[in-house]
């Protein structure tokens, strides 16, 4: 078997390898643009060598992971933070990083992380694409609101009704302001059907998964939040306790305590930013429609601050969803908020 430690970069990679049968070892730098890296690994397959590759979790490596899976190689993905703690020397180079990865694999001390399936990753692209388009649409709508307010009209949501849009188009504006209004409306008209199509795709994927359907029984949680939770968490077996969910999502405060004095800072934000955003939005939706969630939110907001209360309720929601998923129960069966749970008109949850 050949064990390879890969220090990956978008344009090249530095490897350190060891052949376990002969003890032969070496180092090499492989470029990506000219196909040198792909040729190296395909040549190993033609020689019939069993290969195990270890690398840190990083971005822009999807094609490389697909290549290794196609060739049938064993791939280990490591936690960069854990790997950094195991570095002894203060010198950090690409070759040193590759040697460190190789040594950890050889000593069976490699901190492996869970890797989602290709289908899971592709569905995450659907969620991200819809999320970014909704953000773009919101910016366009805010610009149209600003145009109307500069002319003395404050219609809020009514601006985007048929009557409000007709009034907006009738406003007499300067030439460049008029062109801006026209092009923003055209962008909005092109974007709305796309967002609706992606929303329908999210709802269709949610209907295929019983776990997502159960999570949607919670007040404020719609197909988008429930599907994102299941895809990003992956499987509840990864977490022995519900409190670890808050840590994984990055919704717990950072801490720098020493000498018996506790110092807490802002939330760590070390998890998936999309899931964190959706959980906070869904918690606010639950606080609007559910009396107990609203009471808890107001209590926290009075003690601390509204922003802190929103994040705290989002973390609480993440833990609740974890236990619903783990127990295989719907909201009314797993929580004590009453038999009317799940019958509140939350619609699609977070829009």
N, C-alpha and C positions, 0 to 999 in steps of 0.2 A: 504493500500500500504506500502511496505517496501522500504525505500530509503537507498542505500548503497554507501558509499564513499570508493573507492578502491585505496590504495597506492600500485601500481603494481611493482613487481620485477621479473626477469626471473625465479627464483626458488621458490618464495613464494609471498604472498600478505597479506597486513594488511588491514582489513576492519573496518569501523565504520558504524553501521546501526541504523535506526530509523523506528519504526512502527507507522505510522501516526494516526491510529485509537486508539491505546492504549497508545501511548507515550513511549512504551518500547524502550530502546536503549542499545547498547552494543558494544564491540570491540572483535576482534578475529584475529588470524593469521592462514592462510591456506597455506599448502604446495602444490606444484604442482606435484612433482615427484610421490608421493604415491596416487594421485587421491583424496586427501582430499578436494581440492577446487571444483573439478567437482562434487563430491558427495554432497557438501553443497548446490550448486545451483540447482542440480537436486531434492534434497529433498524439496526445496522451491516450485518447480513446482508441485511436487506430492501433496503438501499441498494446492495448489490452491492460492498461495499468489502472488499478482501483485507486480512486482519488477522493480525498476529503479536504474541503476548502473551508477555512475560517476567516471571517471578516467582521468588522464592526458594522452595526446598523448605521446606514448613511443614506443620503439621497442620491438620485440620478444613477442608481445601480440596477434598475428594473431589468434592463436588457441583459446585464451580466448574470443575474439570477436566473433569467429564463434560459440563457445559454447553458448554464451548469445543470439545470433541471432537464433540458433536452438531452444532454450528454449522459445523464444518469449518475452524476456525481453527488456525493453527500455534502450538503452545505450547512455550516454552522454560522448563525448570526449572533454576535455578541453585544452585550450592553456596553456602550462606550464609557459610561461613568464608572462601571465596575472594572473595566479593563484599565482605565487610567489609574485607579488606586493600586493596581498591581505593578505599576512601573516603578522600578527601583532607581535607575539612573536618572540624573537630571538632564542628560542629553536626549533630545527628542528629534529624531530624523525618520524619514520614511523607512529606511532599512531597519532601524531600531524597532519601529512599530511592527514591521513584518516579523522580525525575530521574536518579539514579545508574543504575538498571536500564535506563532508556531510553538513556542515553549509552553504556553497555556494549554494548547491542544494536546501536546505530547504528555504533559503532566496530568491530563484529564481535569484541569482546573479552569476550563473555559466557561465564562458566564453566559450561557445561551439564553436567548429570549424567544418568546412566542412569535411566530411569523404567520401572518394571515395567508389564506389561500389566494390563488390568482382571481377566482370569482369574487372573493371578498374585496380584494383591492379594486377590482373593476367597478363594483357597486359603490364603493367609496367615491370613485370619480363622479358617479352620477350625483351623489349628495353634494360634493364640492362644487360641481358645475352649476347645479341649481342654486346653491347658496351664493355663489359669486354673481350669478345673473340677477338674483333678487337684490343684492347690494347695489349693482349697477342701476337697476330699475329705481331703487329708492333714491339714488343720487339724482337721477333724471327728474323724478317727481318733486324732489326738494328744489331743484332749479326752477321748475315751472311755478311752484308756490312762491318762490322769491320774485319771479317776474310779476305775478299777480299782486303781491303785497306792495311792490314798488309803485304800482298804479293805484293803490289805496283799497284793494279788495283782499279780504281775508276769509276765504271760503273753506279752508281746511280740507276735509275729505270730500266735501261737495264739489270741489274743483274737478274731480275726476269722474263725476257723473256726466250723463249726456247733456244736461242743462248747464252744468258748470263748464264743461269743455266748450260748448257753444259760446258762452259768455267770454271765455278766455280767448277764443279765436276772433271775437269781435272787437277786442281791445285795440285801440289805435296806439301803435308803438312806433318808435324810430326805426329806420331801415335795418340796422344791424340787430336790434332787439327783436324785430319782427322775424328776421331770418333765424335767429336763435330759437324763438318760440316754435317756428315751423319745423326745424330740424329735430328739436327735442321731442315734439309730438310724433314725428315720424319714427324716431328711435323707440319711443314708448309703444307705438303700434306694432313694431316688429318684434319687440321683446316680450310682450304679453303672451302671444300664442306659444312661444318657446317655453316660457316658464310654466304655462298650463300643461304643455306636453310633458315636461319633466316631472311636474307634480303628479300627473296621472301615472307615469312610470314608477315613481316612488310608491304610490298607493298599490299598484299592481304587485310590486315586489313584497310589500308588507303583507298582502293577502296570502302569499305563498308560505309564510312562516308562522306557525302557531305561537311561538314565543313572542313575536312582535304583536300579534293580535291580543295576547294576554296583557302585555304592557300598555296597550292602548286603552284598556279599561280604566286606567288611572286618570283622574281629572287633570285636564291640561295637556295630556300627552297624546299627540297625534301620530300619524304614520311616519313622518319625517324624524321626530325625536326617537320613537321606538325603534325604527329601523337602524338609525345611527348608533343607538345604544348597543344593539345586538351585534352589529358589524364591528364596532370599534372595541368593545369588550371581548368579543370573540366567543368565549365560553365561560360560564360562571365558575367552572371547576378551577380556574386559574387563581381564584381569590377565596381563601378559607373564611374570611370575615368580611362583613359589609363595610367596615371602616376603611379597608384597603382600597375600596372603589374611589373614595374621595381623594386619596393620595394618588391613585393612578390617573385620575382626570385632572389633577393639579388644582384642586379647590380647597386645599388645606393651607394654613399660613406657614410661611417660611419661618425658621427658628434659628436664633443665634444665642443660645443660653450658655452661661458659664459662671462658675463661682457662686452657685446658688441663686443667681438672678436670671429670670426668664425674660427673653426678648423675642417677641413675635412681630413679624413683618407682614407684608402683603402676601396674597396667595402665591403659591410656587409657580403656577401656570406651566407645569412640566408635562401635562398631558395633551390630549388632542384638543386643539382650540375650537374646532367645529362642535364637538360634543359638549364642551364646556358652555359655549354660547347657547346651544339648543336647550340644555338643562336649565340654565338661568331663565330663558324665555318661557319654557314650559312651566317652571315654578311660578312665574308671575301670572301665567294664565290660570294655574290652579288656585292661586291666591285670589283671583278675581271671581271665581265661580264657586269655590268651596269655603264654607264659613270657618272651618277649623284651620285650614291653611292660611286664610286671611287673618285670623286672630294671631297665629304664630308669627306671621310676617310683620304685623303692626307692632307686636310686642318687641320683636328684635329691632325694628326700625326706630322705636322710641328709645331703646336702650343704647343702640350703637349709631348706625347711619343707614340710610336707605340702600346704598350700594352694598354695604356689608350684609344687610339683611337679605338682599336678593341672592347673593352668592351663597349664603348659608342655607337658604331654602332650596337652591339648586343642588347643593351637596346632599341635603336631606332627601331630595327627590331621587338622586342617583342611588342612595342606599336603599330606598323603598323599592325601586325598580329591580335592584339586584336580588332582594329577597323574594319578590314576586316571581322573578325568573327562576331562582333556585328552588323554590317550593312548588313551582308549576301551578300557581293559583292566580286567579283574577283578583282585582283590587278588593272587591267586597268580601272575598274569602280570606284574604291575608292581612287586612288592616281593619281597624276598629272604628272607621269613620261613619258607619251606618249602612243600612241596606240600600239606600238610595244612590250609593256610589256607582259610577259608570253610567248613570242616566242623565247626567248634566249635559247640556247642549254645548260641548266644547268644540264640536265640528272637527276640523283637521288639526286642532292644537296650534302649534306655532306656525304662522304663515310666513 
